[in-house]
Amino acid sequence: MSRNSLRSLARRVVPTLLVAQVVLLPLQSASAATLTAHPCASAAGCGSVVVAPVSQAAPDHSDCTSPEPVVCLIRSETPQEREVARDQRMRYHGLIADMERTACAMRAEGRSEEEIARTLVQMRNDAKDIVRAGMTPEQVAELEARNQKKYGNPLGPTADQLYLKYGSWEKVSEAATRTSAAVDRELGLEYRHCSCDVLRAA
């Protein structure tokens, strides 16, 4: 794929990878709740933490050495575009924090690890679905075709597929709340998992 094709694809794919502004909470109806920042978590040294300024380097269109495609896409952006990408990534981190908060609440209620894992995977996939609602039919079709080919599911891997891969529901939950350290680092961010006590207080 040429660099121009990769950049064009970035305009369509990066929002789905970096943005998760809304999420369906388990006890809500089909209406979505907008994610907000959690200052208590940040003050406690966890959640989305800024660890470095956004790179001010000119867009790099040379061959990328990173194995992470999104990192290559970020490097091809302007500094202003990277600022937007960082803001989007922090919103995505907000989704991860909400998922972890949900897991803490469910464990406190004595819910099974399987039920927790299935809820977290559904939350992540629901967020992707909502983000795609703002895309063109052609963009959605392209993304869904890629996921359908890879996972047999237009939204991505199912909880059962992740269970077959990892072998335990606890590990499925961990995978669902995982964030790419390479992408975070490229945007001067670090996601630090919070304790249940901190999440409840946030």
C-alpha positions, 0 to 999 in steps of 0.5 A, spaced: 500 500 500 502 506 498 503 512 503 498 516 499 493 510 500 495 509 507 494 516 509 487 516 505 485 510 509 488 513 516 482 519 515 477 513 515 480 508 520 484 512 525 477 515 528 475 508 530 481 506 533 483 513 537 476 515 538 471 512 543 467 518 545 460 514 547 459 508 550 452 504 552 453 502 560 450 495 562 444 498 566 442 503 561 437 502 555 439 503 548 441 511 549 448 513 550 452 516 555 457 521 553 464 520 556 467 525 560 474 526 563 475 523 570 479 528 574 479 524 580 483 518 577 488 523 574 489 526 580 491 519 583 496 518 578 492 513 574 487 513 568 490 517 562 496 521 564 500 526 559 507 524 560 510 528 554 509 534 549 506 532 542 511 531 537 512 538 533 516 534 528 514 535 520 510 529 517 514 523 516 512 520 509 518 515 509 518 508 510 516 507 518 520 502 522 514 501 527 510 495 527 504 498 529 500 501 523 497 507 527 504 509 530 506 510 522 499 514 521 500 519 527 508 520 524 505 522 518 500 527 521 502 534 522 503 537 529 496 540 529 493 533 527 497 530 532 494 534 538 487 532 535 489 525 535 491 525 542 485 528 545 481 523 541 486 518 544 484 521 551 477 520 550 478 513 548 482 512 555 476 514 558 472 508 555 477 504 558 476 507 565 469 506 564 469 499 563 474 498 569 469 501 573 463 497 570 468 491 572 469 493 579 462 494 580 460 487 577 465 484 582 462 487 588 455 485 586 458 477 585 457 477 578 461 471 574 468 473 571 464 470 564 459 475 565 464 481 566 468 479 560 462 479 556 459 485 558 466 489 557 467 486 550 460 488 548 461 495 551 468 496 547 464 493 541 458 498 542 462 504 542 465 502 535 458 501 533 456 508 535 463 512 532 461 509 526 454 512 526 458 518 524 461 515 518 459 515 510 456 508 508 462 507 504 467 508 510 463 503 514 462 498 509 470 498 508 471 497 516 466 492 517 469 488 511 476 488 514 473 485 521 468 480 517 474 477 514 478 477 520 473 475 525 467 473 522 464 479 525 463 486 523 465 490 529 471 485 531 472 479 535 467 476 540 467 474 547 467 467 545 473 468 540 477 472 545 476 466 550 478 461 545 484 465 544 486 467 551 483 461 555 480 464 561 474 470 562 479 474 566 484 474 561 478 476 556 477 482 561 484 484 561 484 484 553 478 488 552 481 493 557 488 493 554 490 499 550 496 500 545 502 502 549 506 504 543 500 508 540 499 512 547 507 513 547 507 516 540 502 521 543 505 523 549 500 519 553 500 513 558 494 509 561 495 507 568 490 502 570 486 505 577 484 501 583 477 499 584 477 504 590 480 510 586 475 508 580 469 508 585 471 515 588 472 518 581 
